[in-house]
C-alpha cells in the first residue's frame, strides 16, 4: 500500500472518529437540555399544585365553625 493511500485511509478513520465524537457530544448536550427542561416543568407543576391546594383550602374555610356544630330542635 502506498503512503498516500495509507494517509488517506488514516485520515478517513480520524474524520469518522471525530464525527462519532461530535454526535455523542451533541446527543449528551440535548439529553441534558431535555432533562433540565423536564425538571423545570416539574417544579412549575408542583408550584401550581401547591397554589391550587391553597386556593381550595381558602375557598373551603369560609366560616370557622361551618359543619362542626349541628343545631337540632325537637
N, C-alpha and C positions, 0 to 999 in steps of 0.2 A: 504494500500500500504506500502511496506517495505521501510525502509530508503535507502537501497541500490538502489532500483528501482526508488525512487524519485530523488536520486542524479544522477542516470544515465539519467533520463528524463531531469532534470535541466541542466546537462552537455551538452546534445544534443541541447537544446534550445540555450545555450550560444554559442556553436560551430556554430549553424545555424546563429545566430545574427552576429557573427564575420565574417562569410563567406559573409553575405549580406553587412556588412560594408566594407569589403575588396573589394567586387565587385563594390560598389558605389565609393570608393576611386579610384580604377583603372579606372572606367568609367569617372570620373571627370578629372583625370590626362590625359587620352587620349584625351578628349574633349579639354582641354587646349592646348595640343600639336598640335592638328589639327587646332585650332583657330590661334595659333602663326604661324604655317606654312602657313596658308592661308593669314595672314596679311603680312608675309614676301614676299610671291609670288605676292601679290597685289602691294606692294611697288616696287618690282623689275619690274613688268609690267608697272607701271606708269612711272618709270625712263626710261624704254626702249621707251615708247611712247614719252616722252619729247625729248629724243635723236633723235628719228626718225623725229619728228617735226622740230627740229633744222637742221637736215641734209636736209630735204626737203626745208626748207626756204633758207638754204645756197646754195643749188643747183639752186634754182629759182632766186636768186639775182646775176646772172652772170654779168649783166650790170645795172648800177643805173637808166638809163633812158629808158631802153628797154620796149617798149609797152606804154610809156607815151606820146610820141610825134609822130604824123603822118606827113610824108613828102608827100605832094600831089602836082603833077605837072599837069597843064592843057595845 
